[in-house]
């Protein structure tokens, strides 16, 4: 009894709670009554003081030589103005196709590392870690990171990272934008959609489009999200991910815009390439001593086309150009609103002009309303059909509109090859513009090698936010990208992103310290695209380029430096293992799986 009294006296003297009466829960002290308890409220997450707003703009299917901001002949005054006051990164890379680029962008990690080596669509995803099409929780997105640090987060436009079976109002919503850190979303979940009859989603619900072009709708929605957030006067910064379906097929343009470039491209794609190449030199976005690669031997010389072909093909590109300029206009409307509200000065803007190179999906003759992955249609049949459907180009009735391959090559000036060609700069090399917030402004051309995974760490460094060890209690994988902030005020800073692999359904390459080894995939099936990206059909092999001296891959050094080629091939293997890329799934595997799924569906239909 005496011992108990002495022990209680000691506790009282130390002002400690009685062990038998109270316990701690975090920083709260929990006793049996309120009097012997102490409350604790975790402080809400707050962004760093004066943290800027963040706007990411990601366009779809735009080649390096399309926008006037990088020497293209398609006027993009909004992009030009951003480029003039900001930084133009001329050596920036994507993955060569949309879903892998978007997954890598949002997570700061390589696409197969976040299980998006292919797509989230059933026929383009596979039951292997790198290929399942579902971004894991330990690979948190930029939206999840910023939200956990006091930002409001919004996304509009194309998402492209939700498994097909999840796209219903019943979810599950884990792989919708709402499941990946975005508080509001308005747009579509797939990879391609009609610009007027869009399969629209608002937050977690399918909604009906209102008849206007999607560009206009997502811009209005983005502005409304920002205005609502600002009216709450929370003091929070915001993050907006603005990702239009433009300029992916179908190329559809409002009536007021469709004919603004009528007759402008009648000189054809050969003229376009040469004119753009000279403008790019003048702007300093390609080397002064650069040489334009020869026209792909499978692309016809413009001068030798028939009058009907010239008329048809020029119309395709007139509409595409109008589509890009119209998209620039809608982005400009967003930025004008930010300026009007006094928000533009303290906003970091990242503008990526294309999630891959210009699209090769329009075939030799262009496409109007036939499925991109349609069967074997002869060139003569397609040309006749397109001429008969000429008036549909650019209108809502043109449900698959995409230009001919000659224009894809022109829009990719100064590079060779096209979208989905992970072996080629034409598939992976896109313009990047960065406009910094007040107090951190910088401008000019930057030539450091960079990749889409670098945007997340760049954003974190500009906002003053550290990469988290955990998100929602889940330990986080390493961020693989490299912040580009080191180059903001030092134009000649050595590149810090020194190694990068690329792989899209058979096409592959590996970059290391200025050297690049590449392998173009030659499909056995004739059901998908063509072999125009394979330099030597029938005897296809690896190629080697020294990009520091030959940035657009004109001179193959494989035979001259076989040891360097072997070294890079071994590096590709180690990077593939490290990033869960194996097994290497090709377009032929996709076709085989697609035919199997179609057969299974036909059997199911018969049984019902």
VEXDREN-2710 file (C-alpha; in Angstrom, 1 decimal):
% VEXDREN-2710
k/r/px/py/pz
1/UNK/0.0/0.0/0.0
2/UNK/2.8/2.3/0.9
3/UNK/4.6/1.5/-2.4
4/UNK/1.4/2.3/-4.5
5/UNK/1.0/5.7/-2.8
6/UNK/4.6/6.6/-3.4
7/UNK/4.4/5.6/-7.1
8/UNK/1.2/7.7/-7.6
9/UNK/2.8/10.6/-6.0
10/UNK/5.8/10.4/-8.3
11/UNK/3.5/10.3/-11.4
12/UNK/1.5/13.3/-10.1
13/UNK/4.7/15.3/-9.5
14/UNK/5.8/14.6/-13.1
15/UNK/2.3/15.5/-14.4
16/UNK/2.1/12.2/-16.2
17/UNK/-1.3/10.5/-16.8
18/UNK/-2.0/7.3/-14.9
19/UNK/-1.1/4.3/-17.0
20/UNK/-4.2/2.4/-16.0
21/UNK/-6.5/5.4/-16.9
22/UNK/-5.1/6.8/-20.1
23/UNK/-3.3/5.8/-23.4
24/UNK/-1.9/7.8/-26.3
25/UNK/-3.3/7.6/-29.8
26/UNK/-0.9/9.4/-32.1
27/UNK/-0.5/12.7/-30.3
28/UNK/-3.9/12.6/-28.6
29/UNK/-4.1/11.5/-25.0
30/UNK/-7.1/9.3/-24.3
31/UNK/-8.3/9.0/-20.7
32/UNK/-11.5/7.7/-19.3
33/UNK/-12.9/11.2/-19.1
34/UNK/-12.6/14.4/-21.1
35/UNK/-10.8/16.0/-18.1
36/UNK/-8.0/13.6/-18.2
37/UNK/-7.7/13.5/-22.0
38/UNK/-6.0/15.7/-24.5
39/UNK/-7.3/16.3/-28.0
40/UNK/-5.1/16.3/-31.1
41/UNK/-6.2/17.3/-34.6
42/UNK/-3.7/16.5/-37.4
43/UNK/-2.9/19.6/-39.3
44/UNK/-4.3/19.7/-42.8
45/UNK/-1.7/19.3/-45.6
46/UNK/-0.5/22.7/-46.8
47/UNK/1.4/23.5/-50.0
48/UNK/4.7/25.3/-49.5
49/UNK/4.4/29.0/-49.0
50/UNK/3.8/30.8/-52.4
51/UNK/3.7/27.4/-54.2
52/UNK/2.7/28.0/-57.8
53/UNK/-0.4/26.7/-59.6
54/UNK/0.5/24.0/-62.1
55/UNK/-0.9/23.5/-65.6
56/UNK/0.1/20.5/-67.7
57/UNK/-1.0/20.5/-71.3
58/UNK/-0.5/17.3/-73.3
59/UNK/-1.6/17.2/-77.0
60/UNK/-2.2/14.0/-78.9
61/UNK/-0.5/12.8/-82.1
62/UNK/1.4/15.9/-83.0
63/UNK/4.7/15.6/-84.9
64/UNK/7.8/17.7/-84.2
65/UNK/7.3/19.7/-87.4
66/UNK/3.6/20.6/-87.1
67/UNK/3.4/23.6/-84.8
68/UNK/4.8/27.0/-85.7
69/UNK/6.4/27.1/-82.2
70/UNK/8.9/24.6/-83.5
71/UNK/9.1/25.7/-87.2
72/UNK/6.0/24.0/-88.5
73/UNK/3.7/25.7/-91.0
74/UNK/0.6/25.4/-88.9
75/UNK/0.0/28.6/-87.0
76/UNK/-0.2/28.1/-83.2
77/UNK/0.0/31.6/-81.7
78/UNK/-0.7/30.5/-78.1
79/UNK/2.1/28.0/-78.2
80/UNK/4.4/30.5/-79.9
81/UNK/3.8/33.1/-77.2
82/UNK/4.6/30.5/-74.5
83/UNK/7.7/29.5/-76.3
84/UNK/8.8/33.1/-76.7
85/UNK/8.7/33.8/-73.0
86/UNK/9.6/30.4/-71.7
87/UNK/12.0/27.5/-72.4
88/UNK/12.0/25.4/-75.5
89/UNK/13.4/21.9/-74.9
90/UNK/14.4/20.6/-78.3
91/UNK/15.6/17.1/-77.2
92/UNK/12.6/15.9/-75.3
93/UNK/11.1/12.4/-75.8
94/UNK/7.9/10.5/-75.3
95/UNK/7.4/6.7/-75.5
96/UNK/6.1/6.7/-79.1
97/UNK/2.4/6.0/-78.3
98/UNK/-0.3/7.4/-76.1
99/UNK/-1.0/5.2/-73.0
100/UNK/2.6/4.4/-72.1
101/UNK/3.5/8.1/-72.5
102/UNK/0.6/9.2/-70.2
103/UNK/1.4/6.6/-67.6
104/UNK/5.1/7.6/-67.6
105/UNK/4.2/11.3/-67.5
106/UNK/1.8/11.0/-64.5
107/UNK/4.1/8.8/-62.4
108/UNK/7.6/9.9/-63.3
109/UNK/8.5/6.3/-64.0
110/UNK/9.0/4.2/-67.1
111/UNK/5.8/2.9/-68.6
112/UNK/6.5/-0.9/-68.1
113/UNK/7.6/-0.1/-64.6
114/UNK/4.1/1.2/-63.9
115/UNK/2.5/-1.8/-65.7
116/UNK/1.6/0.2/-68.9
117/UNK/4.0/-1.2/-71.5
118/UNK/1.0/-1.5/-73.8
119/UNK/-2.5/-0.2/-73.1
120/UNK/-5.3/-0.7/-70.6
121/UNK/-7.5/-2.1/-73.4
122/UNK/-8.3/-5.8/-73.2
123/UNK/-6.7/-6.7/-76.5
124/UNK/-3.6/-4.6/-75.8
125/UNK/-2.9/-5.7/-72.2
126/UNK/-1.5/-9.0/-71.0
127/UNK/-1.3/-10.9/-67.7
128/UNK/2.3/-10.0/-66.9
129/UNK/3.5/-7.3/-64.4
130/UNK/4.7/-4.8/-67.0
131/UNK/1.7/-5.3/-69.3
132/UNK/-1.5/-5.6/-67.2
133/UNK/-2.6/-2.0/-67.9
134/UNK/-3.2/-1.1/-64.2
135/UNK/-0.9/1.5/-62.5
136/UNK/-0.1/0.1/-59.0
137/UNK/-0.7/2.1/-55.8
138/UNK/3.1/2.1/-55.1
139/UNK/3.6/4.2/-58.3
140/UNK/1.7/7.3/-57.2
141/UNK/0.7/10.0/-59.7
142/UNK/1.6/13.7/-59.7
143/UNK/-2.1/14.3/-58.8
144/UNK/-1.8/12.1/-55.7
145/UNK/1.4/13.8/-54.6
146/UNK/0.2/17.3/-55.1
147/UNK/-3.2/16.6/-53.5
148/UNK/-1.4/15.2/-50.4
149/UNK/0.6/18.4/-50.2
150/UNK/-2.3/20.8/-50.2
151/UNK/-3.2/21.2/-53.9
152/UNK/-6.6/20.9/-55.5
153/UNK/-6.4/18.6/-58.6
154/UNK/-8.4/18.7/-61.8
155/UNK/-8.1/16.8/-65.1
156/UNK/-10.0/17.3/-68.4
157/UNK/-9.9/15.6/-71.8
158/UNK/-8.3/12.2/-72.6
159/UNK/-7.4/9.8/-69.8
160/UNK/-6.6/6.5/-71.6
161/UNK/-5.5/4.5/-68.6
162/UNK/-8.7/2.7/-67.4
163/UNK/-9.2/-1.0/-68.2
164/UNK/-12.1/-1.6/-70.6
165/UNK/-14.1/-3.7/-68.1
166/UNK/-14.1/-0.9/-65.6
167/UNK/-15.6/1.8/-67.8
168/UNK/-19.2/1.7/-66.4
169/UNK/-21.0/3.7/-63.8
170/UNK/-20.5/0.7/-61.4
171/UNK/-16.7/1.0/-61.7
172/UNK/-14.5/-0.1/-60.0
173/UNK/-13.0/3.4/-60.0
174/UNK/-9.5/2.6/-58.9
175/UNK/-8.0/3.3/-62.3
176/UNK/-10.2/6.2/-63.2
177/UNK/-8.8/9.7/-62.6
178/UNK/-10.7/9.9/-59.3
179/UNK/-8.8/6.8/-58.2
180/UNK/-5.4/8.4/-59.1
181/UNK/-5.6/11.6/-57.2
182/UNK/-7.9/13.9/-59.3
183/UNK/-10.7/15.5/-57.4
184/UNK/-12.6/16.4/-60.6
185/UNK/-12.5/15.0/-64.1
186/UNK/-14.3/15.7/-67.3
187/UNK/-13.5/13.9/-70.5
188/UNK/-13.2/10.3/-71.8
189/UNK/-11.4/7.3/-70.5
190/UNK/-10.4/5.5/-73.8
191/UNK/-7.6/6.1/-76.3
192/UNK/-9.7/7.7/-79.1
193/UNK/-13.1/9.2/-79.3
194/UNK/-15.4/11.2/-81.5
195/UNK/-15.1/14.9/-80.9
196/UNK/-18.9/15.4/-81.0
197/UNK/-20.3/12.1/-79.9
198/UNK/-17.8/11.6/-77.1
199/UNK/-18.2/8.9/-74.4
200/UNK/-18.1/11.5/-71.7
201/UNK/-17.3/11.0/-68.1
202/UNK/-17.8/13.6/-65.3
203/UNK/-16.1/12.6/-62.1
204/UNK/-17.4/9.0/-61.7
205/UNK/-20.4/9.1/-64.0
206/UNK/-21.1/8.7/-67.7
207/UNK/-22.7/11.8/-69.1
208/UNK/-24.1/12.9/-72.4
209/UNK/-22.2/15.3/-74.7
210/UNK/-23.9/18.6/-75.4
211/UNK/-23.3/18.7/-79.2
212/UNK/-20.3/21.1/-79.1
213/UNK/-16.8/20.1/-80.0
214/UNK/-14.9/18.4/-77.2
215/UNK/-12.2/21.0/-77.1
216/UNK/-14.7/23.7/-76.2
217/UNK/-16.4/21.6/-73.6
218/UNK/-13.2/20.6/-71.7
219/UNK/-11.9/24.2/-71.8
220/UNK/-15.2/25.5/-70.3
221/UNK/-15.0/22.8/-67.7
222/UNK/-11.4/23.5/-66.8
223/UNK/-12.3/27.2/-66.4
224/UNK/-15.3/26.4/-64.2
225/UNK/-13.2/24.1/-61.9
226/UNK/-10.6/26.9/-61.5
227/UNK/-13.2/29.6/-60.8
228/UNK/-15.0/27.4/-58.2
229/UNK/-11.7/26.7/-56.5
230/UNK/-10.7/30.3/-56.4
231/UNK/-14.1/31.5/-55.1
232/UNK/-13.7/29.2/-52.1
233/UNK/-10.7/31.4/-51.1
234/UNK/-8.9/28.4/-49.5
235/UNK/-5.5/29.7/-50.4
236/UNK/-4.7/26.4/-52.0
237/UNK/-2.9/26.2/-55.3
238/UNK/-4.3/24.0/-58.1
239/UNK/-3.0/21.5/-60.5
240/UNK/-4.8/21.2/-63.9
241/UNK/-4.0/18.4/-66.3
242/UNK/-5.4/19.6/-69.7
243/UNK/-5.3/16.7/-72.2
244/UNK/-7.5/17.2/-75.2
245/UNK/-8.3/14.3/-77.7
246/UNK/-6.7/16.6/-80.3
247/UNK/-5.1/16.1/-82.6
248/UNK/-5.7/12.4/-82.6
249/UNK/-8.1/11.0/-85.2
250/UNK/-10.8/11.7/-86.0
251/UNK/-9.8/15.1/-87.3
252/UNK/-13.1/17.0/-86.7
253/UNK/-13.3/20.7/-86.7
254/UNK/-16.1/23.2/-86.0
255/UNK/-17.6/24.8/-89.1
256/UNK/-16.0/28.2/-88.4
257/UNK/-12.5/26.7/-88.5
258/UNK/-12.7/24.0/-91.1
259/UNK/-11.8/26.0/-94.2
260/UNK/-9.3/28.6/-92.7
261/UNK/-6.4/26.9/-94.6
262/UNK/-8.1/26.1/-97.8
263/UNK/-5.5/26.0/-100.6
264/UNK/-2.6/26.6/-98.2
265/UNK/-1.1/23.1/-98.6
266/UNK/-1.6/22.6/-102.3
267/UNK/2.2/22.5/-102.9
268/UNK/2.2/19.2/-101.1
269/UNK/4.3/17.3/-98.5
270/UNK/7.7/17.5/-100.2
271/UNK/7.5/21.3/-100.2
272/UNK/6.2/21.3/-96.6
273/UNK/9.2/19.3/-95.4
274/UNK/11.8/21.5/-97.0
275/UNK/10.1/24.7/-95.9
276/UNK/9.7/23.5/-92.3
277/UNK/13.3/22.3/-92.2
278/UNK/14.6/25.8/-93.0
279/UNK/12.3/27.4/-90.5
280/UNK/13.5/25.0/-87.8
281/UNK/17.1/26.0/-88.5
282/UNK/16.2/29.7/-88.2
283/UNK/14.5/29.1/-84.9
284/UNK/17.4/27.1/-83.5
285/UNK/15.4/24.0/-82.7
286/UNK/17.5/21.8/-84.9
287/UNK/21.3/22.1/-85.6
288/UNK/22.4/24.6/-88.2
289/UNK/24.3/22.0/-90.1
290/UNK/21.4/19.4/-90.1
291/UNK/20.6/17.5/-93.2
292/UNK/17.0/16.5/-94.1
293/UNK/16.5/12.8/-94.6
294/UNK/15.4/11.6/-98.0
295/UNK/11.7/11.0/-98.4
296/UNK/10.6/7.5/-97.4
297/UNK/10.8/5.4/-100.5
298/UNK/7.3/4.2/-100.0
299/UNK/5.9/7.7/-100.0
300/UNK/5.0/9.0/-103.4
301/UNK/6.6/12.2/-104.7
302/UNK/3.9/14.9/-104.6
303/UNK/4.6/16.1/-108.2
304/UNK/3.8/12.6/-109.5
305/UNK/0.4/12.3/-107.9
306/UNK/-2.8/12.6/-109.9
307/UNK/-4.9/15.8/-109.7
308/UNK/-7.5/13.8/-107.7
309/UNK/-4.9/12.6/-105.3
310/UNK/-3.5/16.1/-104.7
311/UNK/-6.9/17.5/-104.2
312/UNK/-7.9/14.8/-101.7
313/UNK/-4.6/14.7/-99.8
314/UNK/-4.3/18.5/-99.5
315/UNK/-7.8/18.6/-98.0
316/UNK/-6.8/16.1/-95.4
317/UNK/-4.0/18.3/-94.2
318/UNK/-6.0/21.5/-94.4
319/UNK/-8.4/20.0/-92.0
320/UNK/-5.7/18.7/-89.7
321/UNK/-4.0/22.1/-89.7
322/UNK/-7.3/23.8/-88.8
323/UNK/-7.7/21.2/-86.0
324/UNK/-4.3/22.0/-84.5
325/UNK/-4.9/25.8/-84.7
326/UNK/-8.3/25.4/-83.2
327/UNK/-6.8/23.4/-80.3
328/UNK/-4.2/26.1/-79.8
329/UNK/-7.1/28.6/-79.7
330/UNK/-8.9/26.7/-76.9
331/UNK/-5.6/26.4/-74.9
332/UNK/-5.3/30.1/-75.4
333/UNK/-8.8/30.7/-74.1
334/UNK/-7.7/28.9/-70.9
335/UNK/-4.6/30.9/-70.5
336/UNK/-6.4/34.1/-71.2
337/UNK/-8.8/33.3/-68.3
338/UNK/-5.8/32.7/-66.0
339/UNK/-4.4/36.0/-66.9
340/UNK/-7.8/37.8/-66.5
341/UNK/-8.0/36.3/-63.0
342/UNK/-4.5/37.3/-62.0
343/UNK/-3.3/33.7/-61.8
344/UNK/-0.9/33.4/-64.8
345/UNK/2.0/35.1/-63.0
346/UNK/2.2/32.4/-60.4
347/UNK/1.6/29.4/-62.6
348/UNK/4.0/26.8/-63.8
349/UNK/3.0/25.7/-67.4
350/UNK/4.3/22.6/-69.0
351/UNK/3.2/22.2/-72.6
352/UNK/4.0/18.9/-74.4
353/UNK/3.1/19.1/-78.1
354/UNK/2.3/15.5/-78.8
355/UNK/2.3/12.3/-76.8
356/UNK/4.2/10.7/-79.7
357/UNK/5.1/11.6/-83.3
358/UNK/2.6/12.2/-86.1
359/UNK/0.2/9.3/-86.7
360/UNK/0.8/6.7/-89.4
361/UNK/-2.6/5.2/-88.9
362/UNK/-4.2/7.0/-91.9
363/UNK/-2.7/4.6/-94.4
364/UNK/-1.3/5.7/-97.8
365/UNK/-4.5/7.4/-98.9
366/UNK/-5.9/8.8/-95.7
367/UNK/-9.0/7.6/-93.8
368/UNK/-12.5/9.2/-93.4
369/UNK/-14.9/6.8/-91.7
370/UNK/-13.5/3.3/-91.9
371/UNK/-12.0/1.6/-88.8
372/UNK/-8.3/2.3/-88.2
373/UNK/-7.7/-1.4/-87.7
374/UNK/-9.8/-2.4/-90.6
375/UNK/-9.1/-5.4/-92.8
376/UNK/-7.3/-5.6/-96.1
377/UNK/-8.6/-2.7/-98.2
378/UNK/-6.7/-2.1/-101.4
379/UNK/-5.2/1.3/-102.1
380/UNK/-7.4/1.7/-105.2
381/UNK/-10.5/0.9/-103.2
382/UNK/-9.6/3.3/-100.4
383/UNK/-8.8/6.1/-102.8
384/UNK/-12.1/5.7/-104.6
385/UNK/-14.0/5.6/-101.4
386/UNK/-12.3/8.7/-100.0
387/UNK/-12.9/10.7/-103.1
388/UNK/-16.6/9.8/-103.0
389/UNK/-16.6/10.8/-99.3
390/UNK/-14.6/14.0/-99.7
391/UNK/-17.2/16.3/-98.1
392/UNK/-17.1/14.4/-94.9
393/UNK/-13.5/15.3/-94.1
394/UNK/-13.4/17.4/-90.9
395/UNK/-17.1/17.1/-90.3
396/UNK/-18.9/15.2/-87.5
397/UNK/-19.8/12.6/-90.2
398/UNK/-16.1/11.8/-90.6
399/UNK/-15.7/9.4/-87.7
400/UNK/-12.1/8.2/-88.4
401/UNK/-10.6/11.1/-90.3
402/UNK/-6.8/10.9/-90.5
403/UNK/-4.4/12.2/-93.1
404/UNK/-2.2/10.0/-95.5
405/UNK/1.2/8.8/-94.5
406/UNK/3.0/11.4/-96.6
407/UNK/1.6/14.2/-94.3
408/UNK/2.7/12.2/-91.3
409/UNK/6.2/12.2/-92.6
410/UNK/6.0/16.0/-93.3
411/UNK/4.6/16.7/-89.8
412/UNK/7.5/14.8/-88.3
413/UNK/10.1/16.9/-90.0
414/UNK/13.1/16.7/-89.5
415/UNK/12.8/13.0/-88.4
416/UNK/12.2/9.7/-90.1
417/UNK/9.2/7.4/-89.4
418/UNK/6.2/7.8/-87.2
419/UNK/4.0/7.2/-84.1
420/UNK/4.5/3.8/-82.4
421/UNK/8.0/3.5/-83.9
422/UNK/9.9/3.3/-80.6
423/UNK/13.1/2.7/-82.5
424/UNK/12.9/6.1/-84.2
425/UNK/13.1/9.8/-83.2
426/UNK/10.1/10.3/-85.5
427/UNK/8.0/8.3/-83.0
428/UNK/9.5/9.6/-79.8
429/UNK/10.8/13.1/-80.3
430/UNK/8.3/15.9/-79.4
431/UNK/8.4/19.6/-78.5
432/UNK/8.4/20.6/-74.9
433/UNK/7.7/24.2/-73.7
434/UNK/8.1/25.2/-70.0
435/UNK/6.9/28.6/-68.7
436/UNK/8.0/29.2/-65.1
437/UNK/6.2/31.1/-62.4
438/UNK/7.2/34.6/-61.1
439/UNK/10.6/34.8/-59.6
440/UNK/11.9/31.8/-61.5
441/UNK/11.5/32.9/-65.1
442/UNK/13.9/31.7/-67.7
443/UNK/13.7/31.6/-71.5
444/UNK/15.6/30.3/-74.5
445/UNK/16.4/27.0/-76.2
446/UNK/17.6/24.0/-74.2
447/UNK/19.1/21.0/-75.9
448/UNK/19.6/18.6/-73.0
449/UNK/18.3/15.1/-73.5
450/UNK/15.1/14.6/-71.6
451/UNK/12.1/12.2/-71.4
452/UNK/8.5/12.4/-70.3
453/UNK/9.4/10.8/-66.9
454/UNK/11.3/14.0/-66.2
455/UNK/8.2/16.2/-66.0
456/UNK/7.0/15.0/-62.6
457/UNK/10.3/15.6/-60.7
458/UNK/10.7/18.9/-62.5
459/UNK/7.3/19.9/-61.2
460/UNK/8.1/18.8/-57.7
461/UNK/11.3/20.8/-57.6
462/UNK/9.6/24.0/-58.9
463/UNK/6.7/23.6/-56.3
464/UNK/9.1/22.9/-53.5
465/UNK/7.6/19.5/-52.7
466/UNK/9.7/16.4/-51.9
467/UNK/9.0/13.0/-53.5
468/UNK/7.0/11.1/-50.9
469/UNK/8.2/7.9/-49.2
470/UNK/4.6/6.9/-48.7
471/UNK/1.2/7.9/-50.1
472/UNK/-1.9/6.9/-48.1
473/UNK/0.3/4.6/-46.0
474/UNK/1.7/2.8/-49.1
475/UNK/5.4/2.8/-49.6
476/UNK/6.4/4.4/-52.9
477/UNK/8.7/3.1/-55.7
478/UNK/11.6/5.3/-56.8
479/UNK/10.9/8.2/-59.1
480/UNK/13.0/7.5/-62.2
481/UNK/12.8/10.8/-64.0
482/UNK/15.4/13.6/-63.6
483/UNK/14.3/17.2/-62.8
484/UNK/15.1/19.6/-65.6
485/UNK/15.5/22.5/-63.3
486/UNK/19.3/22.2/-63.5
487/UNK/19.0/23.5/-67.1
488/UNK/16.6/26.4/-66.5
489/UNK/19.4/29.0/-66.0
490/UNK/22.3/27.1/-67.6
491/UNK/21.7/26.5/-71.3
492/UNK/25.0/24.5/-71.6
493/UNK/24.5/22.3/-68.6
494/UNK/25.4/18.7/-69.4
495/UNK/22.4/16.3/-69.7
496/UNK/21.6/14.5/-66.5
497/UNK/19.2/12.0/-68.1
498/UNK/21.8/9.7/-69.7
499/UNK/20.0/6.3/-70.2
500/UNK/16.6/5.6/-71.6
501/UNK/15.0/2.5/-73.2
502/UNK/12.0/2.5/-75.6
503/UNK/9.7/-0.3/-76.6
504/UNK/6.3/-0.4/-78.3
505/UNK/5.0/-3.9/-79.5
506/UNK/8.2/-5.0/-81.1
507/UNK/9.8/-1.7/-82.0
508/UNK/12.6/-0.9/-79.6
509/UNK/15.7/1.2/-78.9
510/UNK/18.1/2.1/-76.1
511/UNK/19.9/5.5/-75.6
512/UNK/23.1/6.0/-73.6
513/UNK/25.2/9.1/-73.4
514/UNK/24.5/10.3/-77.0
515/UNK/24.5/6.8/-78.6
516/UNK/21.4/5.0/-79.7
517/UNK/20.8/1.4/-80.8
518/UNK/17.5/0.6/-82.4
519/UNK/15.5/-2.2/-83.9
520/UNK/12.4/-1.7/-86.1
521/UNK/9.8/-4.4/-85.8
522/UNK/8.7/-6.2/-89.0
523/UNK/5.2/-7.6/-88.5
524/UNK/4.4/-11.0/-90.0
525/UNK/0.7/-10.0/-90.2
526/UNK/-0.5/-7.7/-92.9
527/UNK/-3.6/-6.7/-90.9
528/UNK/-2.0/-3.8/-89.1
529/UNK/-0.3/-0.7/-90.6
530/UNK/2.6/-1.5/-92.9
531/UNK/6.4/-2.1/-93.0
532/UNK/7.4/1.4/-94.1
533/UNK/9.3/1.8/-90.8
534/UNK/11.6/-1.1/-91.6
535/UNK/14.7/0.0/-93.5
536/UNK/15.5/-3.5/-94.9
537/UNK/12.4/-5.7/-95.0
538/UNK/13.4/-9.4/-95.0
539/UNK/16.8/-8.7/-93.5
540/UNK/15.9/-6.5/-90.6
541/UNK/18.6/-5.9/-88.0
542/UNK/19.7/-3.5/-85.2
543/UNK/21.0/-0.1/-86.2
544/UNK/23.4/2.2/-84.3
545/UNK/23.4/6.0/-84.3
546/UNK/25.5/8.7/-82.6
547/UNK/22.8/11.3/-82.0
548/UNK/25.2/14.0/-80.8
549/UNK/26.5/14.1/-84.4
550/UNK/23.5/12.7/-86.2
551/UNK/20.4/13.8/-84.3
552/UNK/17.9/12.5/-87.0
553/UNK/19.4/9.1/-87.5
554/UNK/20.7/9.3/-91.1
555/UNK/24.0/7.4/-90.7
556/UNK/24.0/3.8/-89.4
557/UNK/27.2/3.0/-87.6
558/UNK/26.4/-0.6/-86.6
559/UNK/29.1/-2.2/-88.8
560/UNK/31.6/0.4/-87.9
561/UNK/31.2/0.0/-84.1
562/UNK/30.0/-3.5/-83.5
563/UNK/31.2/-3.5/-79.9
564/UNK/29.3/-0.4/-79.1
565/UNK/26.2/-1.9/-80.6
566/UNK/26.6/-5.1/-78.5
567/UNK/27.1/-3.0/-75.4
568/UNK/23.9/-1.1/-76.0
569/UNK/21.9/-4.3/-76.8
570/UNK/23.1/-5.7/-73.4
571/UNK/22.0/-2.5/-71.8
572/UNK/18.6/-2.8/-73.3
573/UNK/18.3/-6.3/-71.9
574/UNK/19.2/-5.1/-68.4
575/UNK/16.8/-2.2/-68.6
576/UNK/14.1/-4.5/-69.8
577/UNK/14.6/-6.8/-66.8
578/UNK/14.8/-3.9/-64.3
579/UNK/11.6/-2.3/-65.6
580/UNK/9.4/-5.5/-66.0
581/UNK/9.3/-5.1/-69.7
582/UNK/9.7/-8.9/-70.5
583/UNK/8.1/-10.7/-72.2
584/UNK/8.5/-8.7/-75.3
585/UNK/5.0/-8.6/-76.8
586/UNK/4.7/-7.6/-80.4
587/UNK/2.0/-6.4/-82.8
588/UNK/1.8/-10.0/-84.1
589/UNK/0.9/-11.1/-80.5
590/UNK/-1.7/-8.4/-80.3
591/UNK/-3.3/-9.6/-83.6
592/UNK/-3.3/-13.2/-82.5
593/UNK/-4.9/-12.2/-79.2
594/UNK/-7.5/-10.0/-81.0
595/UNK/-8.5/-12.9/-83.2
596/UNK/-8.8/-15.2/-80.2
597/UNK/-11.0/-12.7/-78.4
598/UNK/-13.2/-12.2/-81.4
599/UNK/-13.6/-16.0/-81.8
600/UNK/-14.5/-16.3/-78.1
601/UNK/-17.1/-13.5/-78.5
602/UNK/-18.6/-15.1/-81.5
603/UNK/-19.0/-18.4/-79.6
604/UNK/-20.5/-16.5/-76.7
605/UNK/-23.0/-14.8/-79.0
606/UNK/-24.0/-18.2/-80.6
607/UNK/-24.5/-19.7/-77.2
608/UNK/-27.0/-17.0/-76.3
END
